[in-house]
Amino acid sequence: MPDANSLLVFIGTGLLLNITPGPDVLYIVGRSLAQGRIAGLISVLGISTGCLFHIAAAALGLSALTIALPVAYDAVRYAGAAYMVWLGVRALVTKSSPLHARKVEPEPLGRIFRQGMLTNILNPKVALFFLAFLPQFTDPARGPLSLQITLLGLIFIGNGTIVCAVYALGASHLGEWLKNRYDVATWLNRVMGTLFVGLGLRLAFGHRR
């Protein structure tokens, strides 16, 4: 298991990522505005279920990689650190613009769930993010790698589900907030960018475990 400090950093960074409006949040808000809170909550569950697929893939794939070729795991972590630095720099230099919730047509609840799940599963950026982000907080010396990644992933998904549910429940107000308060989105991007750059540099120049 990660040490207490790393776990706190992971939870804080994950919450910031979940709070920052992105495509998933805008889809949830759009669905909630178009079809009500229940539809919004179902879309949240679909997206969270899709994330489980990426967590399982990361846990199984990285665990097998460590057993087969331990040095390759370090290569994955360093590549992930470089990717996080790149994401952080991009967030720092990109100027946010007004956000708009997606306009969506009413759909049956089952289809909304499947749509949210498949949209998340088929998004290669989500898979790449989990492969880059989760290994930064693991340590093969502290227990089974697959268990560490699974636990961290479940914590991230749990926090994200709660945050997205709040967006869905308050969508009638948050929709207008998202459209107009792009100054807040810019601030969140700056904080997130700084954290990502810091995490990437921490791994690149920190002591080897």
C-alpha positions as CSV (number, residue, x, y, z in Angstrom):
1,M,0.0,0.0,0.0
2,P,1.2,3.6,-0.6
3,D,2.4,5.5,2.4
4,A,0.1,8.0,4.1
5,N,1.6,11.1,2.5
6,S,1.4,9.6,-1.0
7,L,-2.2,8.5,-0.4
8,L,-3.2,12.0,0.7
9,V,-1.5,13.6,-2.4
10,F,-3.3,11.0,-4.6
11,I,-6.7,11.8,-3.0
12,G,-6.2,15.5,-3.3
13,T,-5.0,15.4,-6.9
14,G,-7.8,13.0,-7.8
15,L,-10.5,15.3,-6.3
16,L,-9.1,18.3,-8.1
17,L,-9.2,16.4,-11.4
18,N,-12.8,15.3,-10.7
19,I,-13.9,18.8,-9.8
20,T,-12.4,20.4,-12.9
21,P,-15.1,20.5,-15.6
22,G,-14.2,18.2,-18.5
23,P,-16.0,16.2,-21.2
24,D,-17.5,13.7,-18.8
25,V,-18.8,16.5,-16.5
26,L,-20.3,18.4,-19.4
27,Y,-22.0,15.2,-20.7
28,I,-23.5,14.6,-17.3
29,V,-24.7,18.2,-17.0
30,G,-26.1,18.1,-20.5
31,R,-27.9,14.8,-19.8
32,S,-29.3,16.1,-16.5
33,L,-30.5,19.3,-18.1
34,A,-32.2,17.5,-21.0
35,Q,-33.8,14.6,-19.1
36,G,-33.6,15.3,-15.4
37,R,-31.6,14.2,-12.4
38,I,-32.2,10.5,-12.7
39,A,-30.9,10.4,-16.2
40,G,-27.9,12.4,-15.0
41,L,-27.2,10.0,-12.2
42,I,-27.5,7.0,-14.5
43,S,-24.9,8.7,-16.8
44,V,-22.6,9.0,-13.8
45,L,-22.9,5.3,-13.1
46,G,-22.2,4.5,-16.7
47,I,-19.1,6.6,-16.8
48,S,-17.9,5.2,-13.4
49,T,-18.5,1.6,-14.6
50,G,-16.4,2.3,-17.7
51,C,-13.6,3.5,-15.5
52,L,-13.6,0.0,-13.8
53,F,-12.6,-1.5,-17.1
54,H,-9.5,0.8,-17.3
55,I,-8.6,0.1,-13.7
56,A,-8.7,-3.7,-14.3
57,A,-6.7,-3.3,-17.5
58,A,-4.1,-1.2,-15.8
59,A,-3.8,-3.5,-12.7
60,L,-3.5,-6.7,-14.7
61,G,-1.3,-5.3,-17.4
62,L,1.2,-3.5,-15.2
63,S,1.3,-6.4,-12.7
64,A,2.1,-8.9,-15.5
65,L,4.7,-6.5,-16.9
66,T,6.4,-6.3,-13.5
67,I,6.6,-10.1,-13.3
68,A,7.8,-10.6,-16.8
69,L,10.2,-7.7,-17.1
70,P,10.7,-5.6,-13.9
71,V,12.8,-2.8,-15.6
72,A,9.9,-2.2,-18.0
73,Y,7.7,-1.1,-15.1
74,D,10.1,1.7,-14.3
75,A,10.1,2.6,-18.0
76,V,6.3,2.8,-17.9
77,R,6.4,5.0,-14.7
78,Y,8.9,7.4,-16.3
79,A,7.0,7.6,-19.5
80,G,3.9,8.3,-17.4
81,A,5.7,11.0,-15.5
82,A,6.7,12.7,-18.8
83,Y,3.1,12.5,-20.0
84,M,1.9,14.1,-16.7
85,V,4.4,16.9,-17.1
86,W,3.2,17.5,-20.6
87,L,-0.4,17.6,-19.5
88,G,0.6,20.0,-16.7
89,V,2.4,22.4,-19.0
90,R,-0.4,22.3,-21.4
91,A,-2.9,23.2,-18.6
92,L,-0.7,26.0,-17.5
93,V,-0.3,27.7,-20.9
94,T,-3.8,27.0,-22.3
95,K,-6.3,29.8,-21.8
96,S,-9.8,28.5,-20.9
97,S,-12.8,29.6,-22.8
98,P,-16.5,29.6,-21.9
99,L,-17.7,26.0,-21.5
100,H,-21.0,24.7,-22.8
101,A,-22.8,21.6,-21.7
102,R,-23.5,19.2,-24.6
103,K,-27.0,19.2,-26.0
104,V,-28.3,15.6,-25.9
105,E,-31.6,14.0,-27.0
106,P,-33.8,12.1,-24.4
107,E,-32.9,8.4,-24.3
108,P,-34.1,5.4,-22.3
109,L,-32.2,5.0,-19.0
110,G,-30.6,1.7,-20.0
111,R,-29.2,3.3,-23.2
112,I,-27.9,6.3,-21.2
113,F,-26.0,3.9,-18.9
114,R,-24.5,1.9,-21.8
115,Q,-23.7,5.1,-23.7
116,G,-21.8,6.6,-20.7
117,M,-20.0,3.3,-20.1
118,L,-19.0,2.7,-23.7
119,T,-18.0,6.3,-24.2
120,N,-15.5,6.0,-21.3
121,I,-14.3,2.5,-22.2
122,L,-13.6,3.5,-25.9
123,N,-11.8,6.7,-24.9
124,P,-8.0,6.0,-25.4
125,K,-7.2,9.1,-23.4
126,V,-8.8,7.6,-20.3
127,A,-6.8,4.4,-20.6
128,L,-3.6,6.5,-21.1
129,F,-4.3,8.7,-18.2
130,F,-4.8,5.7,-15.8
131,L,-1.6,4.1,-17.1
132,A,0.3,7.3,-16.5
133,F,-1.3,8.5,-13.2
134,L,-1.8,5.4,-11.0
135,P,1.7,3.9,-11.1
136,Q,3.1,7.2,-9.7
137,F,1.6,6.3,-6.3
138,T,2.6,2.6,-6.2
139,D,5.6,0.8,-4.9
140,P,6.2,-2.9,-5.8
141,A,8.0,-3.3,-2.4
142,R,4.9,-2.4,-0.5
143,G,2.7,-5.3,-1.7
144,P,1.0,-6.8,-4.8
145,L,1.0,-4.2,-7.5
146,S,-2.3,-5.2,-8.9
147,L,-3.9,-4.7,-5.5
148,Q,-2.4,-1.3,-5.1
149,I,-3.5,-0.1,-8.5
150,T,-7.0,-1.5,-7.9
151,L,-7.4,0.2,-4.5
152,L,-6.1,3.5,-5.9
153,G,-8.4,3.2,-8.9
154,L,-11.5,2.5,-6.7
155,I,-10.7,5.5,-4.5
156,F,-10.4,7.7,-7.6
157,I,-13.7,6.3,-9.0
158,G,-15.5,6.7,-5.7
159,N,-14.5,10.3,-5.4
160,G,-15.3,10.9,-9.0
161,T,-18.7,9.3,-8.7
162,I,-19.6,11.6,-5.7
163,V,-18.4,14.7,-7.4
164,C,-20.2,13.9,-10.7
165,A,-23.4,13.1,-8.7
166,V,-23.2,16.5,-7.2
167,Y,-22.9,18.0,-10.7
168,A,-25.9,15.9,-11.9
169,L,-28.1,16.9,-8.9
170,G,-27.3,20.6,-9.3
171,A,-27.2,20.6,-13.1
172,S,-30.0,23.2,-13.5
173,H,-27.7,25.7,-11.7
174,L,-24.3,24.3,-12.6
175,G,-25.1,24.4,-16.3
176,E,-25.2,28.2,-16.3
177,W,-22.2,28.3,-14.0
178,L,-20.2,26.2,-16.4
179,K,-21.1,28.5,-19.3
180,N,-20.1,31.7,-17.6
181,R,-17.4,31.0,-14.9
182,Y,-14.5,30.1,-17.2
183,D,-12.3,32.2,-14.9
184,V,-12.8,29.6,-12.3
185,A,-12.0,26.8,-14.8
186,T,-8.8,28.7,-15.7
187,W,-7.8,28.8,-12.1
188,L,-8.5,25.1,-11.6
189,N,-6.4,24.3,-14.7
190,R,-3.5,26.3,-13.3
191,V,-3.6,24.4,-10.0
192,M,-4.0,21.1,-11.8
193,G,-1.1,21.9,-14.1
194,T,1.2,22.8,-11.3
195,L,0.4,19.5,-9.5
196,F,0.9,17.4,-12.6
197,V,4.3,19.0,-13.3
198,G,5.3,18.6,-9.7
199,L,4.3,14.9,-9.6
200,G,6.2,14.2,-12.8
201,L,9.3,15.9,-11.6
202,R,9.1,14.2,-8.2
203,L,9.4,10.9,-9.9
204,A,12.0,11.9,-12.4
205,F,14.4,13.4,-9.9
206,G,13.3,11.7,-6.7
207,H,15.2,8.9,-5.1
208,R,14.9,5.5,-6.6
209,R,12.9,3.0,-4.6
